[in-house]
Structures are given as structure tokens and as C-alpha cells.
């Protein structure tokens, strides 16, 4: 499985390790920050808390992985990764439609 990712992304074994570490640390940081932000509100851990947590984590995740990618030297990979992800989500494409 790791070889498949390494081949798909065109990275070395060390880069793959750093990319996986970035995903792990960025995701954990984002979850921790989301809980801390919600601790500032008077909400109990109910349905509204969970909905807000998911929204906050969704917003914080790209920021967290970009911040973590800088010291790990993987900024270029994650900048491209997030750009591709946002392009797919938004449905926009750089290709011009024929007229």
C-alpha cells in the first residue's frame, strides 16, 4: 500500500514518511484546536457541539497541514495537494469550454 502511494505521488520513501507524519500531526493538531475552541463556548457535548466541531475541524485542517508541512519540508506537496482537493470539491477546472 505504501509503495502504491509512493508511486502515485512520485515521492521518495523519506518524503512519503514525512507526508504521512504531516497528515498525522496536522490532523491531531486540528482536532485538539477544535476542542479548545469549543471549550470557550458554553455548549454541552451534544448534537450542536458535534456539528460545530465538524465544521471547525473542516476549516482548520488545511491550515494545520500547511503549517505542519513547512518545518517538515513538504510545503510544495501539500500546496499542490490542497489545490487539487479544492478544485475537485468546487468543481472548477482550468480548462476552457469550447465555444
C-alpha positions, 0 to 999 in steps of 0.5 A: 500500500505504501509503495502504491502511494509512493508511486502515485505521488512520485515521492521518495520513501523519506518524503512519503514518511514525512507526508504521512507524519504531516497528515498525522500531526496536522490532523491531531493538531486540528482536532485538539484546536477544535476542542479548545475552541469549543471549550470557550463556548458554553455548549454541552457535548451534544448534537450542536457541539458535534456539528460545530466541531465538524465544521471547525475541524473542516476549516482548520485542517488545511491550515494545520497541514500547511503549517505542519508541512513547512518545518517538515519540508513538504510545503510544495506537496501539500500546496499542490495537494490542497489545490487539487482537493479544492478544485475537485470539491468546487468543481472548477477546472482550468480548462476552457469550454469550447465555444 
